[in-house]
Amino acid sequence: MAVQTIAPGVLEVGASHPDRRLFDALMPTVHGTSYNSYVVQGTETTALLDPVDEVKASVLFANLAEAGVKRLDYIINLHTEQDHSGSTRMLLERYPEAQLVGTAKVAGLMETHLHLAAGRFLILKAGDRLELGGKTLVCHPIPFAHWPDNTMYWLEEDRILFSSDLFGAHYARPDNVFATNSTELRQAARAYFSEIMMPFSTPVARFTKQVRALNPLMIAPSHGQIWYDPDFILSRYERWTGSAKRRAVIIGYVSMHGSTHRIVEKLAVELARRGISVVCRNLVDEPADLMLESGQLIDDMVDAAAALIATPTVLGGPHPAAAYLAILMNALKPGLRYFGVVGSWAWQTKAAETLNALTANLRAECLSPLMIEGLPTAEDEAKIADYAAALAEKLEAMEDVLD
């Protein structure tokens, strides 16, 4: 990824990673990712915001050389996680005169995770200003978007917001540093929100409101492209963190011998017949599907009102793939109104009890489980239809509804 000027004296010098397929050994990154790094050059001093992941340090150094950056006065860490800070030590070796800058929380976590002494940092707090000479960076901590140390910096003169992880996207950028209205980028931004920001929707909603008040000309996140039309991403975050939901049911399912698949098919038909949007995803249609399909399901749940996990019974409990989805939902906390467990069993089952325990953090109303013994009979199919009708009735009664 080549050096790009985004404003006079403001350069993007980070690295693209198009072949990265998994983030944090958890999140599918089907469009790769980027590690954005920004240089702000004042008349007196120069600052770099966020060194890149260590695996792409050579790209950062090549870009700095191409940009003619011979001196860095400040290295500002917006966030400690290694995809942002990993090459900090190497950068200090090349620019030993540079002063490390961060909040007290950043400094503490850098000592823990990179063994860089907190005492090496110039500590800034909310509202503090770093004067570079005609360029002023103002510190805006945004704790728990998504770590406790995340920090934004506001470039006052140019009205550019360096937003750290907030408003990012796991998207390996093409040559153009600025966002386009592409389907891929929209999908990547939504998936990024669901996997990283959704567990912290309450503070993220508050920070989004604060950014609206700043009225930036550009938002420059630490992953993905730069939003030259901030409303594009701000309006989506307002929707995703809001209370309104779609009348939609998201179903993640596993079926070993066809019984659970029959249940899911009947549910989907009955819900659709009542005008309810339904998304069904098979967690293990192919051996490599589990993480990808689970991630897609979490993305589907961002603004959906209801979700179901459909599972066969394995040794008395849920299928391990269903348990994985439940644990992921419990961690990422989609703002569902309703959650339920359906499935099949052969001789005994505790699948529903286990999955309900694994999703205890969800704030959704827990529906009564529907567990069918063996292959559904005509009588069982009538029960499935009744279940769908009851759920549809709940969704039809919703007042706070997205189009």
SEFI-614600 format. One record per atom (N, C-alpha, C): residue in one letter; x, y, z. Coordinates in pm, whole numbers, plus 50000, padded with zeros to 5 digits. Layout:
% residues N
AXYZ;...
//
This chain:
% residues 403
M500864988150000;M500005000050000;M500895012350000;A500775020649898;A501665032049881;A501285043449975;V502235052549993;V501995064750071;V500925073050001;Q499985078250079;Q498945086750022;Q498755098950109;T498605110450044;T498335122850115;T496825124250131;I496375126350254;I494935127750276;I494555142250308;A495545150450340;A495355164850361;A496765170750363;P496915183850347;P498255189750353;P498965186150484;G500125179950472;G500885176150591;G500355163950663;V499415156650602;V498845144650665;V498965132950566;L499695122550606;L499975111250518;L499455098250579;E499025089150492;E498725075450536;E499895066850492;V500535059850588;V501755052450559;V501655037850605;G500445033150628;G500255019750683;G500395008650582;A499924996750623;A500144984550544;A498834977150522;S498704971350403;S497564962850370;S497944948250393;H496944940050429;H497174925850453;H496034917950388;P496024917150255;P494874911450184;P494684896550205;D495744889350242;D495604874850255;D495354870450398;R495074879850489;R494724875750625;R493274871050626;R493034858950672;R491704853050665;R491044851250801;L491774853950908;L491214852251043;L491854862451134;F491054869051215;F491554879251306;F491334874751450;D492344876451533;D492294872051672;D491984857051682;A492394849351580;A492114835051575;A490634832051596;L489784841551555;L488354840651583;L487484845751469;M487804857951420;M486904864851328;M487324862851183;P486434857851098;P486774856750956;P486964870650894;T488024872150818;T488274884750747;T488324881450598;V487144880050539;V487054875250401;V487624885250301;H487744898050343;H488324908250257;H489714912450306;G490354903950389;G491634907850447;G491474919450543;T492564926650566;T492484938450653;T493624947950618;S493654959150688;S494784968550676;S495124973450815;Y496374977750830;Y496834983750956;Y497224998050922;N496345007250953;N496545021050911;N497465028451007;S498325036550950;S499255044751028;S499315058450961;Y499285068951043;Y499185082450989;Y500325091051039;V500885099150949;V501905108950985;V501295122850974;V501445130851079;V500995144751078;V502235153551094;Q502485161850994;Q503695170150992;Q503325184751018;G503755189851134;G503585203951164;G504815211851121;T504805224651144;T505965232951107;T507115230851204;E506825225451322;E507865223751424;E508185209051452;T507175200851457;T507395186751492;T506495177751407;T506835164751409;T506115154651331;T505685143251423;A504435138751405;A503905127751485;A503455116351396;L503645104151444;L503085092351379;L502045086351471;L500865083651418;L499785077651496;L499655062951458;D499885054351556;D499725039851545;D500715033051452;P501795027251509;P502605018051431;P501775005851393;V502174998951290;V501374987851237;V501724974751307;D500994964151271;D501304950751317;D502744947351282;E503404940451372;E504824937051353;E505074929651221;V504094921651177;V504314913851055;V504404922750931;K503954935150942;K504014944350829;K504894956450857;A505824955150953;A506704966250988;A507544970750869;S507974961350787;S508814964950672;S508074974150575;V506764972250563;V505974980850474;V505904994950533;L505684995950663;L505665009050728;L506985016350708;F508105009350729;F509415015850717;F509675020150573;A509265011950477;A509445015550336;A508595027850302;N507395028450355;N506525039850328;N507055052650391;L507605051650511;L508195063350575;L509385068450494;A510175059050443;A511325063150360;A510835069750231;E509815063850168;E509265069550045;E508705083550069;A508105085550188;A507525098650221;A508585108850263;G509825104450277;G510895113650316;G510855117650462;V510265109050546;V510185111950690;V511515107950753;K512335117950787;K513645115250844;K513655116150996;R512615122451052;R512565124151196;R511115122751244;L510955115551353;L509665115151422;L509875120651563;D509085130751596;D509175136351731;D508265129251829;Y507135124151777;Y506155117351862;Y505675104551793;I505595093951871;I504905081751828;I503705080251920;I502525081851863;I501295081851943;I500605068351928;N500435061452039;N499695048852039;N498245051452078;L497335048851984;L495915050652010;L495335038752085;H496005027352074;H495455014852127;H496585004652133;T496604996552238;T497734987752265;T497724974852185;E496564969952142;E496514956952076;E497564956451966;Q498184944751953;Q499414943751875;Q499254946651726;D498044945551673;D497874948951533;D498064963951508;H498034971851615;H498294986251606;H499674989951658;S500094983251764;S501304987551835;S502504978551813;G502324967651739;G503344957251734;G504724961651691;S504814971651605;S506144975951557;S506664988251630;T506084991551747;T506515003451821;T507985002851859;R508414991451911;R509804990351955;R510764991851837;M510444985551724;M511294986751605;M511315001151554;L510185007851564;L510115021851520;L510995030651609;L511005027751739;L511865035351831;L513345033251799;E513695021351753;E515095018751718;E515515027151598;R514585029551506;R514885037551387;R514805052551415;Y513945056251509;Y513755070351544;Y513925071851695;P515155070451745;P515375070351890;P515035083551958;E514945094351882;E514605107251941;E513115108651968;A512305099351919;A510845100651930;A510365098752073;Q509375106552110;Q508725105452241;Q507445097252225;L507305086752306;L506065079152305;L504955087352371;V503745086552314;V502605094152364;V501405084952377;G500665086552484;G499435078952502;G498745082752630;T497545077752647;T496855079752775;T497495070952882;A497135073153006;A497655064853115;A497275050253095;K496075047953043;K495645034153019;K496475027752909;V496755035052802;V497615030052695;V498995026752751;A499565035852828;A500915033752882;A500975021352969;G499955019453052;G499925007753140;G499824994753061;L498984994652960;L498804982452881;L500004979852790;M500664990552744;M501884988552663;M502974982052748;E503044985652875;E504024979252963;E503694964452978;T502404961152991;T501984947253008;T502214939052883;H501834944252767;H501794936152646;H503044937252559;L503754948552565;L504964950152484;L506214952452568;H506054952852700;H507174954852792;H507914967952764;L507164978052720;L507684991752709;L507264999152836;A508215003952910;A507925009853041;A506955021453028;A505945021653114;A504965032453113;A505615046053134;G506755046153204;G507455058653230;G508045065153105;R508085057752994;R508615063352870;R507575071852796;F506335071752845;F505245078452775;F505005092552825;L504745101552732;L504135114352764;L502645111652778;I502105113652896;I500725109852924;I499785121452892;L498785118452809;L497745128152777;L496415123152832;K495565132552869;K494225129152914;K493205136352826;A491945133552850;A490885139152766;A491015154352755;G491005159352633;G491075173752608;G492465179352596;D493485171552634;D494865176452621;D495225178152473;R496095187852448;R496445191652311;R497945189452288;L498255183952173;L499645182152133;L499885191452015;E500685201852037;E500935212151936;E502145208151852;L501945207451720;L503005203551628;L503525215251546;G502855226851558;G503175238351474;G502205239151359;G501105246251379;G500075247251277;G499195234951265;K499505224751342;K498715212451349;K498545208951497;T497285207151539;T497005204551680;T496205191651693;L496725182351770;L496035169751796;L495425170251936;V494125167851944;V493395168352071;V492995154052110;C493285150552234;C493065136952284;C491605134652324;H491025123752273;H489635119852307;H489615104952341;P489755101252468;P489655087052504;P488265081552475;I488225069352426;I486935062452401;I487015048452462;P487015047752596;P487185034752662;P486095024852623;F486525012552599;F485665001452561;F484995003552426;A485815008752336;A485465008452193;A486695003552115;H487244992152143;H486674981052215;H487504976652336;W488714981552352;W489524979352472;W489394991652563;P489824990352690;P489715001952780;P490645013452744;D491615010952653;D492595021352621;D492345028552488;N491325024552411;N491115030652280;N491005045752291;T491665052652200;T491745067252204;T491605072852063;M490835083452049;M490785090851923;M491615103551937;Y492115108451825;Y492785121451821;Y492125129851711;W491835142151748;W491145151551660;W492165161551607;L492365161451474;L493265171151412;L492465183751386;E492645193251474;E491755204751484;E491705213051356;E492845216351301;E492895225451187;E492265219251060;D492425206251043;D491935199550923;D490625192150945;R490165191851070;R488915184951107;R488925170251061;I490065163851088;I490195149551063;I490195142451197;L489375132051208;L489315124151330;L490025110951308;F491095108751383;F491785095851385;F491075087451492;S490255078051448;S489245072151537;S489645058751598;S490895054451580;S491335041551634;S490465030451576;D490085020551655;D489285009451604;D487865013651566;L487355023951631;L485995028251605;L485805032151458;F484735027451398;F484365030351258;F485285023451157;G486005013151201;G486905006251110;G486214995451028;A487004988650947;A486534977150868;A487734968350837;H487554955350852;H488604946250807;H488474945150656;Y489274953450590;Y489164954850445;Y490534958750391;A491114949750311;A492424952650252;A492244963050144;R492754974750169;R492444986050082;R493124984849946;P492404988749842;P493054990149712;P493915002849712;D494355007149597;D495235018849591;D494575031449646;N493255032549632;N492565044549681;N492335043449831;V492875052949905;V492765052850051;V491365056550098;F490575063150014;F489255067950056;F488175057550025;A487175057350113;A486095047650101;A485265049949975;T484825038949919;T483885039449807;T482575033149853;N481515035449780;N480215029949816;N480075015949757;S481015007249793;S480994993749739;S480264984249833;T479644974049776;T478954964049858;T479934957049950;E481124953849899;E482144947249981;E482484955350105;L482714968350088;L483104976650200;L481964977950301;R480734979450251;R479594980150343;R479484967350425;Q479664956050359;Q479604943250430;Q480734942050533;A481934946450494;A483084945650584;A482894954550705;A482334966550687;A482114975650799;A481084970050895;R480034963950842;R478994958150928;R479524946051004;A480274937250934;A480854925651001;A481824929951111;Y482604940151083;Y483554945551182;Y482804950551306;F481714957951283;F480904962651396;F480384950751477;S479854940751409;S479224929551481;S480234921951565;E481464920651516;E482454912351583;E483274919951686;I483334933251675;I484244940951760;I483504951251845;M482584958551786;M481924969451857;M480594965651922;M479904955651869;M478574952351918;M478524948952068;P479544941952124;P479494939352268;P479504952152352;F479894963352293;F480014976052365;F479074986552305;S477884982152264;S476984990952191;S476615003552269;T476475002552400;T476075014352479;T477135025352475;P478415022552510;P479405033252497;P479655037252351;V479565027752259;V479795031052118;V478725040852068;A477495038952111;A476435048552074;A476755062452127;R477285063052249;R477645075952309;R478795082552233;F479795074552195;F480935080152121;F480515084651981;T479595077251920;T479095081251789;T478415094851797;K477675097051902;K477025110051923;K478065121051940;Q479135118152013;Q480205128052032;Q480875131451899;V481065121351815;V481695123851686;V480785132251597;R479495129651602;R478545138151530;R478725152751569;A478895155151698;A479035168951747;A480325175351697;L481385167351679;L482645172651626;L482505176951480;N481605170351408;N481355173451266;N482635172551183;P483255160551181;P484535159151108;P484335159850957;L485375164550889;L485385163850743;L485755149750697;M486595143050776;M487015129450745;M487155121550874;I486885108450866;I487165099250976;I488195089250925;A489335088750993;A490445080250953;A490635069351059;P490045057551039;P490165046851138;P491475039251125;S491665029751215;S492895021951215;S492835009551127;H491655006151077;H491494995350980;H490575000050869;G490884995950746;G489994998850635;G490255012550575;Q489265017250499;Q489415029750426;Q488995041950509;I489395053550461;I489065066150527;I487695070750478;W486855074550573;W485495079150540;W485545094050509;Y485565097450380;Y485555111650343;Y484145117350350;D483125108550358;D481755112550386;D481375106150519;P481685112750632;P481475106350763;P480055101550787;D479065108150726;D477685103950750;D477455089650704;F478215085050605;F478055071450555;F478195061350668;I479235062950750;I479465053250857;I478735057250985;L478615070251013;L477935074551136;L476465070351135;S475805072051023;S474385068451017;S474205053451037;R475145045450988;R475055031151009;R475295027451156;Y476245033751219;Y476475031051362;Y475265035351445;E474625046051409;E473415050251481;E472315039851467;R472215033951350;R471225023251328;R471605010751406;W472865006751395;W473294994151456;W473274994651608;T473495006251668;T473465007251814;T472095011151867;G471145013651779;G469805017851821;G468965006251869;S467795009451923;S466894999351978;S465974993251873;A465775000051760;A464874994951657;A465474982451591;K464614972751560;K465054960151499;K464164956551380;R464704948351291;R463924943051180;R463074931351228;R461924929651166;R461124917651193;R461774906051118;A462834901051175;A463624890651110;A464034880151213;V464104867651167;V464544856451250;V465774850351185;I466864849451261;I468114843751213;I468254829851274;I468454819751190;I468524805851237;I469874799851199;G470644796251300;G471864788551279;G471574774151315;Y471914764851226;Y471504750951252;Y472594740951217;V472474729351280;V473284717551251;V472314705951239;S472534697351142;S471684685451129;S472554673651092;M472484663051173;M473334651451147;M472664641451053;H471364638951074;H470674628750994;H469364633950934;G469184647150931;G468054652850861;G466884657350945;S466774652851070;S465614656451152;S465604671351184;T466734676551230;T466784690951264;T466604699451138;H467134694751026;H466944702050901;H465474703050864;R464724692450887;R463274692750861;R462584702950951;I462994703751074;I462414713551168;I462674727751119;V463914730151078;V464294743551031;V463524747150904;E463414737950812;E462664740550690;E461214744350720;K460564736750808;K459174739550842;K459054753150910;L459964756151001;L459944769251068;L460084780550967;A461054779250878;A461304789850781;A460094792250692;V459474781450645;V458294782850559;V457154789650633;E456914785650757;E455804791150834;E456044805850870;L457264809250904;L457574823250936;L457454831950812;A458014827250702;A457934834950577;A456494836750533;R455664826650554;R454254827450516;R453534838550591;R454074841950708;R453494852650790;R454194866150769;G455024866850667;G455664879450633;G456914882650711;I457464872750782;I458684874850862;I459904871150777;S460894879850777;S462154877050707;S462924866150782;V463454856550708;V464164845250770;V465504843350700;V466574841650780;V467894838050729;V468314825050797;C468624814850718;C469074802050772;C470494799350724;R471354795150815;R472734791750777;R473114778450842;N473624769450758;N474114756550804;N475534758450857;L475744755550983;L477044758151045;L478144748950993;V477804737050951;V478834727250916;V478494719750788;D478004726750688;D477754720250559;D479064715150500;E480144722650522;E481494718550485;E482364719150610;P483404710950620;P484214710550743;P484784724050786;A485074732850690;A485694745750724;A484684756850749;D483394753550752;D482364763850755;D482134770350892;L482434763351002;L481924767551133;L482234781951167;M483494786151160;M483854799751199;M483284809951102;L483314806750973;L482794816050873;L481294817650888;E480564806650896;E479104807450906;E478664813551038;S479364810551147;S479034816651276;S479234831751270;G480344836051208;G480594850351193;G479524857051109;Q479094850351002;Q478034855850917;Q476734856950994;L476434846951077;L475214847251157;L475224858951256;I476364861251319;I476474872651410;I476244885651335;D476794886651216;D476554898351131;D475064899751100;D474404888551066;D472964888751038;D472154893851157;M472644891351278;M471904894751399;M472014909351441;V472854917251373;V473104931051415;V471804938851435;D470864937651342;D469624945251355;D468384936451347;A468544923351372;A467414914051369;A466774913151507;A465484910151509;A464754909551635;A464884896051705;A465104885351629;A465074872051691;A466124862951629;A466584853451708;A467514843251659;A467184829951724;L467384819351647;L467184805751696;L468444797651668;I468774788751760;I469794778651735;I469064765351724;A469304758451615;A468674745451591;A469744734751596;T469544724751682;T470604714951705;T470054700951725;P470754690951675;P470464677351720;P471074675351859;T470724664351922;T471304660952052;T472464651452031;V473604654852093;V474814646652084;V475224642752225;L475104629752258;L475464625052393;L474764633152501;G473504636152477;G472674642952576;G472704658052570;G473644663852495;G473774678352489;G473674683552347;P473924696452327;P473864702052192;P475054697652108;H474904698151978;H476034695851888;H477114706351920;P478394702451922;P479444712051955;P479434724551867;A479034723351740;A478984735151653;A477914744951703;A476784739751750;A475744748351806;A476234754951935;A476984747452014;A477544753152138;A478534764452105;Y479324762651999;Y480254773151957;Y479504785951922;L478434784751842;L477644796451806;L477064803051931;A476574794952025;A475994800452148;A477034808352227;I478234802852240;I479294809852314;I479654822852245;L479714822652110;L480024834852036;L478934845352055;M477674841252049;M476574850552072;M476644856352213;N476964847952309;N477044852452447;N478124862952465;A479234861452391;A480344870952402;A480054884052329;L479424883152211;L479254894952126;L477934902252150;K477014895852219;K475794902252270;K474964909652165;P474504903052061;P473594909951969;P472334914552043;G471794925852002;G470664931852072;G469334925752033;L469214912752043;L468004905652005;L466864908352103;R465644907652054;R464474908052142;R464114894052192;Y464324883952104;Y463894870252135;Y464984860352094;F465144850052177;F466094839352147;F465474825952184;G465674816152097;G465124802952126;G465994791652076;V465734779852130;V466434767552092;V465404757552041;V465684751851926;V464854741151871;V465774729851829;G465194718051807;G466034707151761;G465404693651782;S466244683351774;S465774669551780;S466594661751883;W466024650351922;W466724641652016;W466314627151990;A467154617752037;A466914603652011;A466364596352133;W467084597652247;W466594590552366;W466574599252492;Q467384609752495;Q467324619452605;Q467994632152558;T467674643752621;T468304656252576;T468344666652688;K469454673352696;K469624685452777;K470164696652687;A469954695252557;A470524704852462;A470014718952486;A468714720552504;A468144733952523;A468654740352652;E468674732452760;E469154737952887;E470604742552875;T471424734552807;T472834738052791;T472994750852709;L472294751652596;L472424763552510;L471874776052578;N470804774752653;N470284786352726;N471274790952833;A471974781552896;A472994785352994;A474184792052926;L474534787252807;L475674793052735;L475384806952681;T474114810852672;T473734824052621;T473134832852730;A473574830752854;A472984837852969;A473194852952961;N474214857552888;N474464872052878;N473514879252783;L472794871852700;L471864878352609;L470744885152687;R470354896952640;R469274904152707;R467914901052645;A467884890952559;A466674887352486;A465714879252575;E464444879952541;E463454871152604;E463714856952556;C463824847652650;C464134833752617;C462834826352587;L462694821352465;L461494814152425;L461524799852479;S460364794052499;S460304780052541;S460924771352433;P461744761652470;P462394753352368;P461394744352297;L461744740952175;L460964731352097;L461894720152054;M461844708952126;M462704697552097;M461824685852054;I462104680551936;I461294670051874;I462024656651885;E461294646251926;E461874632851935;E461914626551796;G463134624451745;G463314617851617;G462864626251499;L462534619451391;L462074626151270;L460684631851293;P460454644751263;P459164650851291;P458004643551223;T456944641051300;T455714635251247;T454774646651205;A453624643151151;A452624653351116;A452204661151240;E452074654251352;E451714660951477;E452824670551520;D454074666151504;D455214674951538;D455234687251447;E454924685251319;E454934696651227;E453874706851264;A452764702151319;A451754711551369;A452304719651487;K453104713251573;K453734720351686;K454734730751634;I455474727051530;I456434736451471;I455704748551413;A454604745951345;A453804756951289;A453274766051400;D452844760251509;D452354768251622;D453484776751681;Y454674770851691;Y455844778051742;Y456144790051653;A456144787751522;A456394798651427;A455324809451438;A454084805351452;A452994815051462;A453134823551588;A453514817351700;A453664824751825;A454814834851815;L455914830551752;L457054839651735;L456694850951640;A456024847751530;A455604858151435;A454684868251502;E453814863451589;E452904872551659;E453674882451747;K454714877651813;K455554886551894;K456224897251807;L456744892951692;L457434902351605;L456444912351543;E455244907751509;E454244916651452;E453794927251552;A453904924151681;A453474933651786;A454544944151817;M455754942551759;M456814952151786;M456444965951732;E456824976351809;E456554990051766;E457794997151713;D458954994051770;D460195000551730;D460844992151620;V460464994751495;V460814985651385;V461604993151277;L462654986551228;L463414991951115;L462734987950985;D462864996450885;D462344993250752;D463134981750692;
//
